């Protein structure tokens, strides 16, 4: 079996409350034995770009419109690093703004849903 990279799921809105979108993604990764971490960036005013950059794959949950700007700002900062992670965006607004997200980075994708078995 191939070694899995480090994955970070980022909640952008819930301010410490459990995010249903991040919970669904976390549940999926747990079911298929993929290790991950979760970060609520709506609680932390001093985001460690170096720490986030240490992951191989970073997913932003976008449940509301105003989360887009926040997530894209963090992504821009992280993308300045030479060895930045790949990004993915999920949640209602990842679908609505898929064109904007795809233009933003050559290393990003949009996830509309997670499949459960």
N, C-alpha and C positions, 0 to 999 in steps of 0.2 A: 504494500500500500504506500502511495506517495505521501510524503510529509506535507501536512497542511500549513499554510501560511498563517500569520497572526491576523485576526479579524477584529475590527472595532465597530460596534453599532452605536451611533450617536443619536440621542434624543435631542431635538431642537426646541421643544415647546413646553413640555409638561411641568416644568419647574419643581421637580422632585416627586411628582405623582407618577405612578406606574403607567408607562405608555403602552397602549394596546398594540400599536404597530411594532414597536421594538420588542414587546413580549412575544408577538407572533413570530418574528424573525428569530428571536432567541430560542423559542421552543423548537422551531425547525432545525436550527443548527445543533441543538442538544439531541434531537432525535436521530440525526445522522452522524453524531459523535464528532462534531467540529467545534474546536475550542474558540471562544470569543470573549471579548470584554464589552462592557456597556459604559457609556459616558453621557451624562446629562449636561450639555453645554449651556443650557439656560440657567444653570445654577452657578457656574464658574465664570467669573469676570476675567480671570487670568488664564486663558487657554494655553496649554503648553503645546506649541506647534511642534517642538522636537519630539515630545511624547507621541502625539498623534502620527507624526511622520515615521515613527518606528514600526507602524503596522504595515502589512502587505496589502490589506483591503479595508477600506473605510466606507461604511454605509450611513447615510444621513436619512433619518425619517422626517418626511415633510408633510405634516398633517394640515398645515395652515399656510396661507399665502405669505405672511410676514416671515416665515421660517426660511423661505427661499433665499432672501438677501443674506441672512445670517449664515446659512450653510455655504452659499457661494463665496462669501467673504472669507470664511475659514478655509475653504477649498483653495482660493487664490493664494492665501498665505502659505499653505502647505505645499502647493504646486511650485513654489519658488525653490524648494529644496531639490537638489539633483536627483536624489533617490526617493522621490515621493511615492506614496502608495497609489493603487488604483482606487477609484471611487465608484460607488453606486448610490442611487437615490431611490427611495421607496416611500409610498404613501400617496394620498390623493393628489397632492400638488406635483409629485414627480411625473404623473401621467399628464396632467394639464399643461405642464411646462417642459415636456420632454424635448422639444426642439431647442429651447434655451439651454437646457442641461447638456444636450449632445453637442452644441456649438461651443460650450464652455471648455471642454477638455477632450483631448484625444484618448484619455484613459478613464472614461466614465461610461456607465450604463444605467439604464432605468429598469427597475424591477416592479412589475405591477402587482404581483402576489407571490406567495410562497405556497408550494404544493405540499399537502400533508397526505400521508399514507396510513 
